[in-house]
Amino acid sequence: MTSQHVGLRRIQGLEVGMAHTPRSKGRTGRPYRRAVERVKRRSQVCWLCNEAIDMSLKWPDPMSFSADHVESVKSLPPNDPKLTDPKNLMPAHLSCNSRRGDGSREAPRQLRWSRQWLV
C-alpha cells in the first residue's frame, strides 16, 4: 500500500463521520505551545512548592517543567480561550502539577517571604 492510499484512507475516514477529538483538551496545538513558552520566560519557579525548576530536565522527569492550568481544564468548555491563555498557566514541576490533579484540590497557599516574617 502506498503512502497515497494511506492518506486517502484517512480522508475517507473523516468523510464517513469519524469524529476527531484532540488527544488532550487544552494541551495541544500551536497556541498552547506559544503560551507555554511565555510561561517559561516569565518564571522558572514552581508556583505550587516555590522551588526552582531545572529547565535542563526533560519530560517525564518528575522535576521537569510543566505548565499548570490555574483554572482546571476539566472545568472549562472545549474551546474556551483560557485553555491557551498564558494568564491561566503557571510554571510547575511535573510531579507538583500531577499531585494537584484536576484542580479540584485546594490551590496552594502563598508562602510568606522573610521580610514578612520580621514584621
Buried (B, 14 or more C-beta within 10 A) or exposed (E): EEEEEEEEEEEEEEEEEEEEEEEEBBBEEEEBEEBBEEBBEEEEBBBBBEEEBEEEBEEEEBBBBBBBBEBBBEEBEEEBEBBBBBEBBBBBBBBBBEEBEEBEEEEBEEEEEEEEEEE
